Amino acid sequence: MSLPIYRALKADAPLALLIDVETKVYEDVAPYGTAPPYIVWQTISGQANNHLDEPANFDDTQYQIMVYAADAKSAYAIRDAVRVVLEQQSWILNPSIHQYDSKAKLYGRGFDANWILAR
């Protein structure tokens, strides 16, 4: 099952003030040459919650969100706004992923979270 991350982010008006979700949110990887800021999300693990007497009725899916921006302040602001949206439906596991890509000159800020999807 696919996570409804794009749909959740697209529905949030405060986030829309910081980034155009329609054109700046990508699953797995952003296209080469994408201008910052942008958001990339990916599923990093999952598990079907099976029962002995019936098939799984929900899946536990771990995902990662990364925000890339030309400056750290923007990356933090967008990451925090995304967290507010997704934290309503997910458990934040690692709230503080930081990186800097010296070749692309981009700051990355993100988090890992779990989303339980009913089947």
FENVENZI-V524676 format. One record per helix or strand of 3 or more residues. SS is the DSSP state (H for helix, E for strand). FROM is the first residue (numbers start at 1). TO is the last residue. Records with the same first field share a line. If there is no record, write none. Layout:
# FENVENZI-V524676
SS: FROM-TO  FROM-TO
This chain:
# FENVENZI-V524676
H: 5-10  13-16  21-24  72-86
E: 25-27  38-48  58-69  90-101  106-118
